[in-house]
Amino acid sequence: MEQNQQLRLKELTNELRRYNELARQQFVEDTCKTDYQVNFYERVKPFADAVLALADEWRPLAMQWVIEMKPTYVYGIQIKDTYENITISSVQAFQTDTKKKRFLEMIKSIDYVLATIEQQLPK
């Protein structure tokens, strides 16, 4: 894997961690309120589309990195699961019927994988 690809993977991973935290904040600070209402086309769709665009670029780079660099504690199945989880959580963060414990555990799982990748990429 080339240096510029690793740098791009690090940037994407960092951005996905930021969006993951924004999803957590959205859920905890706004969605859990009893009178919460959201405009799908103004808030949910742009957020989910931005996450999907980043995740779509991140996934192949992350898979290539796992195959070629064989990092410690990161496997292909985790890349696949993290991709699926972050795209799901980007929408669930706005849904009032989302189970709080399950959602927050998913956020932690996503962050763990992204942080582990970020730590093992060159500075």
C-alpha positions in Angstrom: 0.0 0.0 0.0 1.4 3.3 -1.0 2.2 6.2 1.4 -0.5 8.5 -0.1 -3.1 5.7 0.2 -2.2 5.2 3.9 -2.4 9.0 4.4 -5.8 9.0 2.8 -7.0 6.1 4.9 -5.9 7.9 8.0 -7.8 11.1 7.0 -10.9 9.1 6.2 -10.7 7.1 9.5 -10.3 10.4 11.4 -13.4 11.9 9.6 -15.4 8.8 10.3 -14.5 8.9 14.0 -15.7 12.6 14.0 -19.0 11.6 12.3 -19.4 8.7 14.7 -19.0 11.2 17.7 -21.5 13.6 16.0 -24.0 10.7 15.7 -23.5 9.9 19.4 -24.0 13.5 20.4 -27.1 13.8 18.1 -28.7 10.8 19.8 -27.8 11.7 23.4 -28.5 15.4 23.2 -31.4 15.7 20.8 -33.0 12.4 19.8 -33.6 11.2 23.3 -35.7 14.2 24.2 -39.4 13.5 24.5 -40.6 16.3 22.1 -37.9 15.6 19.4 -38.9 16.1 15.8 -36.5 16.1 12.8 -36.8 17.1 9.2 -35.5 14.1 7.2 -34.4 16.0 4.1 -32.7 18.9 6.1 -30.8 16.9 8.7 -30.9 13.1 8.4 -30.3 12.6 4.6 -27.4 15.1 4.4 -25.7 13.5 7.4 -26.3 9.9 6.3 -25.1 10.8 2.7 -21.9 12.3 4.0 -21.1 9.3 6.2 -21.9 6.9 3.3 -19.6 8.8 0.9 -16.8 8.6 3.4 -17.4 5.0 4.3 -17.6 4.0 0.6 -14.2 5.5 0.0 -12.8 4.1 3.4 -13.8 0.5 3.1 -11.7 -0.6 0.1 -8.7 1.3 1.4 -9.1 -0.3 4.8 -9.5 -3.8 3.4 -6.4 -3.3 1.2 -4.5 -2.1 4.3 -5.6 -5.1 6.4 -4.6 -7.6 3.6 -1.3 -6.0 2.8 -0.1 -4.7 6.1 -1.5 -7.4 8.4 -2.1 -5.0 11.4 -2.5 -6.2 14.9 -6.0 -6.8 16.2 -7.7 -5.6 12.9 -9.3 -8.1 10.6 -11.3 -7.9 7.3 -14.6 -8.9 9.1 -14.2 -5.9 11.4 -13.8 -3.6 8.4 -17.0 -5.0 6.9 -18.9 -4.8 10.2 -17.7 -1.3 10.9 -18.8 -0.1 7.5 -22.3 -1.6 8.0 -22.5 -0.2 11.5 -21.5 3.3 10.8 -23.9 3.6 7.8 -26.7 2.2 10.0 -25.9 4.4 13.0 -25.8 7.6 10.8 -29.6 7.1 10.4 -30.5 5.6 13.7 -29.0 8.6 15.5 -32.0 10.5 14.4 -34.7 7.9 15.2 -36.6 8.1 18.4 -37.4 4.4 18.5 -33.7 3.5 18.6 -32.7 1.4 21.7 -30.3 3.6 23.7 -28.0 0.8 25.0 -27.7 -1.0 21.7 -27.0 2.3 19.8 -24.3 3.4 22.3 -22.6 0.0 22.2 -22.6 0.2 18.4 -21.0 3.6 18.6 -18.3 2.3 21.0 -17.6 -0.7 18.7 -17.2 1.6 15.6 -14.9 3.9 17.5 -12.8 1.0 18.8 -12.1 -0.3 15.3 -11.5 3.2 13.9 -9.2 4.1 16.8 -7.2 0.9 16.4 -6.7 1.5 12.7 -5.7 5.1 13.3 -3.1 4.1 15.9 -1.5 1.6 13.6 -1.2 3.9 10.6 2.0 5.9 10.1 1.9 9.3 11.6 
